[in-house]
Each structure stands twice: as C-alpha cells, then as structure tokens.
Amino acid sequence: VARRGLGNEIRIESGNFMDANFSEATIITLYLTTSGNAKLRPKFKVELKPGTRIISHDFPILDWTQSTPDKEALRVGAHKLFIYRIPEAYAEKEEKETPPEDRWGRIKKLFERL
C-alpha cells in the first residue's frame, strides 16, 4: 500500500472483526467462510453507511442480494467475487420476507389438512 502511494486512501487492519469499527469504511474486502460472513451481517447493517461496498472472495453473504447486474458472482480465474452495496444488499431480501404471522398461518393450515 505504501509503495503504491495509497497510504492515505487504504487502511488495513488486523484483529477481531467483531471488535472492529466499520463505520468509516467505503469498501470492505472479506475472505471468510459463509458462517463468518453471516456473523458480520448484523454488524454491517448497523455500522455501514449507504453506498459502502463489500467484496467477498469465494464465499457469499447468504440471504443478501449482489449488486452485479446479473446477480451472479464475478469470476476471476478459479475464484468468485461476490459484490454487495449497502443497503441494497439486504433491503430487497427484507422486503420479500414473509411476515412471521403469515408463516404461522401457513403452518396452521398445513396441520389442519393433516
């Protein structure tokens, strides 16, 4: 980063990601498993500003919508890059989710038929 003269534009941090403050980030790159990504979802929803981009290497953030035009991962050689933009990544899914009362209604109907 320093050799490229990007020290004022890029900050690399090492530590426990659950203790990190992501509120100033504009782009976040991840190389975590899907379970690691899932642990960060609530933290990202609270801390990230609209427009922040997340690039996850090889592992998607489940239940989030990618910001690529075809909603598919980008391929770079044998690797996949999953790209998300806040808040669109999770806003679409939240809108499509079935309200809890509707799920219970469907379950009740299922048992009524049995």
Secondary structure by P-SEA (a helix, b strand, c coil): cccccccccbbbbbccccccccccccbbbbbccaaaaaaaaaaaaccccccbbbbbcccccccbbbcccccbbbbcccbbbbbbccccccaaaaaacccaaaaaaaaaaaaaac
